[in-house]
Amino acid sequence: MSAIPELKSTSHQDSDLVQVARRLGEQFGARAAQFDESDDFVAENYAALREAGLIEAGVPKEFGGGGHDVAELAAMLRELAHHCSSTALAFSMHTHQVAVPAWRWVHQKAVPVAPLLKRIAAERIIVLSSGGSDWIAGSGTAEKVDGGFRITARKIFSSGAPIGSLLMTSAVWEGDGSGPQVLHFGIPMDSPQVKIVPVWKAMGMRGTGSHDILIDGHVVPDAGVALKRKAGEWHPLFQTIATIAFPLIYAVYLGIAESARDIAVAMAKKRRPDSHVTTLVGQMETELRGAQMAHRAMVATVLENKPSAASVNEVMIGRTLVARHAISAVELAMEAAGGAAFYRTAGLERRFRDIQGARYHPLQSGPQADYAGSMALGLAIDRVF
């Protein structure tokens, strides 16, 4: 498939990582429909990812990882999404939880992240994100007890929950009289006070295992609290997280749109030549190119290595554009392929459902427009999320 040239990554090894993803993807694609129809988590695919060394791909080499940067990791996830959307999206949540501390080590020499990175490389643990339920406002409660904090929370959209080792999450502490604070910490998934609530029966992305995680009284020691920040306000760490994470997550949606395009072109070629179909394919190509260009700009923002309110704005504008153009490209793919696209066996119907997830990650279209507009007008953005 023709596409705009990719950005050069800092280590120029993305082709190797993509080749591994493509080899695994051939296996994943063969069973993607099975996971979609059964709502089962893609556990077999995670076993293959672990065996191939992709769990630690983003960990710096000095800690035993692959040393791959965000551009390379995005290319890997984009390739995986061509074959199995659910595997790619769930794995993007682990991948960004590795990429953020790796970036902080490489560019800020943030010593506290080293033990986690070493553990990911040595043990190949899966790190979970509590996702949109733990955005800027935070969720759940933290109660101060002797030596730590007792956590009570229900975390939604926790992709990869069935196989997770460590949940990186947060809770709100009403605490010391200075206003609500969000505490950030990790919780082992094998804690007796942690339970997976199997609620994930969704329109698309059915194999991600994005169940709820119930935390009922787990005590996080004082030393286990990595960060305290004001609830409901942007913090510099969240500027770093948002800048790095979303080009990885939206690489998945770009990959879905690209695979839908390829299926649609193959199906359209089997149809009788028709100027209307040709126009539809041309419109699809145009929308897809818009998604590719927007994603390329997102990755370029990360590679500037300057997380800030401005970088968040650029990445979130890109996130909206990737979503808009990718969804439109898949809609046009359905139409260009004709009535046969309605059959599940064609694979387009599943991609049509899976691409809808691009609508729901932060910053959604309303808050993103408010953020961009506030930046342009010189207004405060501290509480726009």
C-alpha positions in Angstrom: 0.0 0.0 0.0 1.3 3.5 -0.8 1.8 5.8 2.1 3.7 8.9 3.1 7.3 8.2 4.2 7.8 7.3 7.8 9.8 9.4 10.3 13.3 8.2 11.0 13.5 7.0 14.6 16.4 7.8 16.8 17.9 4.3 16.6 16.8 3.4 13.0 15.7 -0.1 14.0 12.0 0.1 13.4 12.1 -2.2 10.4 13.3 -5.1 12.6 10.6 -4.5 15.2 7.9 -4.2 12.5 9.1 -7.5 10.9 8.7 -9.3 14.2 5.2 -7.7 14.5 4.3 -8.8 11.0 5.5 -12.4 11.6 3.4 -12.6 14.8 0.5 -10.8 13.1 0.1 -13.6 10.6 -0.7 -15.9 13.5 -2.9 -13.3 15.3 -4.9 -12.5 12.2 -5.8 -16.2 11.8 -7.6 -16.2 15.1 -8.8 -12.6 15.4 -12.4 -13.4 14.3 -12.5 -16.2 16.9 -11.6 -13.9 19.8 -14.1 -11.3 18.4 -17.0 -13.8 18.3 -16.3 -15.3 21.7 -15.4 -12.1 23.7 -12.4 -14.0 25.0 -9.2 -12.2 25.9 -6.3 -12.6 23.4 -4.1 -14.5 25.9 -2.5 -16.7 23.3 -1.3 -13.6 21.5 0.3 -12.2 24.7 2.2 -15.4 25.1 3.6 -14.9 21.7 4.4 -11.3 22.4 6.3 -12.3 25.5 8.2 -15.1 23.7 9.3 -12.6 21.0 10.7 -10.1 23.5 8.1 -7.4 22.7 7.1 -7.0 26.3 10.4 -5.3 27.1 10.9 -3.7 23.6 10.7 -0.2 25.0 12.9 -0.7 28.1 16.4 0.9 27.7 19.1 -1.5 26.7 21.1 -0.9 29.9 18.3 -2.4 31.8 18.0 -5.5 29.5 15.3 -4.2 27.1 15.2 -3.6 23.4 15.9 0.1 23.6 13.2 1.0 21.0 11.9 4.6 21.0 8.3 5.8 20.5 8.5 6.0 16.7 9.6 2.3 16.6 7.0 1.2 19.1 4.3 3.0 17.2 5.3 1.3 14.0 5.1 -2.0 15.8 1.6 -1.4 17.2 0.4 -0.1 13.8 1.6 -3.3 12.2 -0.1 -5.5 14.9 -3.3 -3.6 14.3 -3.4 -4.7 10.6 -3.9 -8.3 11.9 -5.7 -8.1 15.3 -7.1 -4.8 16.6 -7.7 -6.1 20.1 -4.2 -7.4 20.6 -2.7 -4.1 19.3 -4.9 -1.9 21.5 -4.5 -3.9 24.7 -0.7 -4.1 24.1 -0.6 -0.3 23.5 -1.6 0.2 27.1 1.3 -1.9 28.3 3.6 -0.3 25.8 2.9 3.3 26.8 3.3 2.3 30.5 6.8 1.2 29.5 7.6 4.1 27.1 6.8 6.9 29.6 9.3 5.7 32.3 11.8 4.8 29.6 11.6 8.4 28.2 12.0 9.8 31.7 15.1 7.7 32.3 16.7 8.5 29.0 15.9 12.2 29.0 15.5 13.1 32.6 17.6 10.5 34.4 14.6 9.9 36.7 16.1 7.4 39.1 12.8 6.2 40.7 11.7 4.6 37.4 14.7 2.3 37.1 13.4 -0.6 39.3 10.2 -0.8 37.3 12.1 -0.9 34.0 14.5 -3.5 35.2 11.6 -5.6 36.4 9.8 -5.4 33.1 12.9 -6.6 31.3 13.9 -9.3 33.8 10.4 -10.7 34.5 8.5 -9.7 31.4 5.6 -8.5 33.6 2.6 -6.9 32.0 1.8 -3.4 33.2 -1.8 -2.3 33.1 -3.2 1.2 32.7 -6.5 2.2 34.4 -7.1 4.4 31.4 -9.8 7.0 31.1 -11.1 6.3 34.7 -7.8 7.8 36.0 -7.5 10.8 33.8 -6.8 14.3 35.3 -9.6 14.3 37.9 -8.6 10.9 39.3 -11.0 8.3 40.7 -11.4 6.1 43.8 -10.6 7.0 47.3 -7.4 6.9 49.4 -7.8 6.7 53.2 -4.7 7.5 55.4 -3.8 4.6 57.7 -0.7 3.8 59.7 2.2 3.5 57.2 0.2 4.0 54.0 -3.1 4.5 52.3 -6.1 2.2 52.1 -7.5 2.2 48.5 -11.1 1.7 47.5 -11.8 2.1 43.8 -13.4 0.5 40.7 -11.2 1.1 37.6 -12.9 0.8 34.3 -11.6 0.1 30.8 -8.5 -1.8 32.1 -7.4 -3.4 28.9 -5.4 -6.6 29.4 -6.8 -7.1 32.9 -6.8 -10.9 32.7 -3.0 -11.1 32.2 -1.8 -8.0 34.1 0.9 -8.2 36.7 0.9 -4.6 37.9 -1.8 -2.0 37.8 -0.5 1.6 37.5 -3.3 3.6 39.0 -4.4 6.4 41.4 -6.9 7.5 44.0 -8.1 10.7 45.5 -7.0 11.7 49.0 -9.0 14.4 50.7 -6.1 14.6 53.1 -4.1 17.4 54.6 -6.4 20.4 54.2 -4.9 21.7 51.0 -7.7 20.3 48.8 -8.1 16.9 47.1 -4.9 15.3 45.9 -4.5 12.4 43.4 -2.0 9.8 44.6 -0.3 7.6 42.0 1.0 4.1 42.7 1.3 0.6 41.5 -0.8 -2.3 42.8 0.0 -6.0 42.2 -2.8 -7.8 40.5 -2.3 -10.8 42.8 -3.3 -8.8 45.8 -6.1 -10.4 47.8 -7.8 -7.0 47.7 -7.9 -6.8 43.9 -10.6 -8.5 41.8 -11.3 -8.4 38.1 -15.0 -7.8 37.4 -15.7 -9.5 34.0 -18.0 -6.9 32.4 -16.3 -6.5 28.9 -19.1 -7.2 26.4 -18.6 -4.5 23.9 -19.4 -3.4 20.4 -15.8 -3.7 19.2 -12.3 -4.4 20.5 -13.9 -7.5 22.1 -10.6 -9.4 22.8 -8.9 -6.6 24.8 -10.2 -7.9 28.2 -10.9 -4.4 29.2 -12.7 -5.4 32.4 -13.3 -3.4 35.5 -10.8 -3.9 38.3 -12.1 -3.6 41.9 -9.7 -2.5 44.6 -11.2 -3.1 48.0 -8.9 -2.1 50.8 -5.5 -2.7 49.4 -2.9 -0.7 51.4 -0.3 1.1 49.5 2.7 1.9 51.7 3.8 5.6 52.0 7.0 4.7 50.0 4.8 3.2 47.3 3.2 6.6 46.4 5.1 7.8 43.4 3.4 11.1 43.0 0.9 13.5 44.7 -0.8 16.1 42.6 -3.8 18.4 42.8 -7.0 16.7 41.6 -8.5 18.2 38.5 -5.4 20.0 37.2 -2.8 19.2 34.7 0.6 18.3 36.1 3.9 18.2 34.3 4.0 14.4 34.6 0.6 14.2 32.8 1.9 16.4 30.1 4.7 13.8 29.6 2.2 10.9 29.7 -0.2 12.5 27.3 2.5 13.5 24.8 4.0 10.0 24.7 1.1 7.7 25.2 -1.4 8.9 22.6 0.8 8.5 19.5 1.2 4.9 20.6 -2.5 4.3 21.2 -3.6 6.0 17.9 -1.0 4.1 15.9 -3.4 1.2 16.5 -6.4 3.0 15.0 -4.3 4.1 12.0 -3.3 0.4 11.5 -7.0 -0.6 11.6 -7.8 1.9 8.9 -4.9 0.8 6.7 -6.0 -2.8 6.9 -9.6 -1.9 6.1 -8.3 0.0 3.1 -6.3 -3.0 1.8 -9.3 -5.3 2.2 -11.6 -2.8 0.5 -9.3 -2.3 -2.5 -9.0 -6.1 -3.0 -12.7 -6.5 -2.9 -13.4 -3.5 -5.2 -11.0 -4.9 -7.8 -13.4 -7.9 -8.1 -16.3 -5.7 -8.8 -17.4 -4.5 -12.3 -15.6 -1.2 -13.1 -17.7 1.6 -12.0 -16.9 5.3 -11.7 -18.8 5.6 -8.4 -16.6 2.9 -6.9 -13.5 4.6 -8.2 -14.6 7.8 -6.5 -15.3 6.0 -3.2 -11.8 4.4 -3.3 -10.3 7.8 -4.0 -12.1 9.4 -1.1 -11.0 6.5 1.1 -7.4 7.0 0.0 -7.6 10.7 0.8 -9.1 10.2 4.3 -6.5 7.6 5.1 -3.7 9.9 4.0 -5.1 12.5 6.3 -4.9 10.0 9.2 -1.3 9.0 8.3 -0.2 12.7 8.1 -1.8 13.5 11.4 -0.2 10.5 13.1 3.2 11.4 11.6 2.9 14.8 13.2 2.0 13.2 16.6 5.2 11.1 16.5 7.2 14.1 15.4 6.0 16.0 18.5 7.2 13.2 20.7 10.6 13.1 19.0 11.1 16.8 19.9 11.5 15.6 23.5 9.8 18.7 25.0 6.7 17.6 26.9 4.6 20.6 27.8 1.1 22.2 27.5 2.0 23.0 23.9 3.1 19.4 23.1 -0.2 18.1 24.6 -2.1 20.5 22.3 -0.2 19.2 19.2 -0.7 15.6 20.1 -4.4 16.0 21.0 -5.1 17.9 17.7 -3.4 14.9 16.0 -5.5 12.5 18.0 -8.7 14.1 16.9 -7.6 14.2 13.3 -6.4 10.6 13.3 -9.7 9.5 14.7 -11.8 11.6 12.3 -9.9 10.5 9.2 -9.5 6.9 10.2 -13.2 6.4 11.0 -14.1 8.1 7.7 -11.7 5.9 5.8 -13.2 2.7 7.2 -16.7 3.9 6.5 -15.7 4.5 2.9 -14.0 1.1 2.8 -17.3 -0.5 3.7 -19.1 1.3 0.9 -16.4 0.8 -1.7 -16.3 -2.9 -1.0 -20.1 -3.2 -1.7 -22.6 -5.4 0.0 -20.1 -8.2 0.5 -18.5 -6.0 3.2 -21.6 -6.7 5.4 -20.5 -10.3 5.8 -18.3 -10.9 8.9 -16.1 -13.3 6.9 -14.8 -10.3 4.9 -13.2 -8.8 8.0 -14.4 -5.2 7.2 -17.4 -5.4 9.6 -15.1 -6.1 12.5 -12.7 -3.3 11.6 -15.7 -1.0 11.3 -16.7 -1.8 14.9 -13.2 -1.7 16.2 -12.4 1.7 14.8 -15.2 3.2 16.7 -13.0 3.0 19.8 -11.0 6.0 18.5 -13.8 8.2 19.6 -13.5 7.6 23.3 -9.9 8.1 24.5 -9.0 11.5 26.1 -9.1 14.2 25.0 -12.5 13.6 23.4 -13.6 16.0 20.7 -15.2 18.6 23.0 -12.4 18.9 25.6 -9.8 18.8 22.8 -11.4 21.7 21.0 -11.7 23.6 24.3 -8.0 23.0 25.0 -6.9 24.0 21.5 -9.1 27.1 21.5 -7.9 28.1 25.0 -4.3 27.8 23.9 -5.0 29.9 20.8 -6.7 32.6 22.8 -4.2 32.7 25.6 -6.7 31.4 28.2 -5.9 29.0 31.0 -5.8 25.3 30.2 -4.9 23.9 33.6 -8.4 22.5 34.1 -9.3 21.7 30.5 -9.4 18.0 30.1 
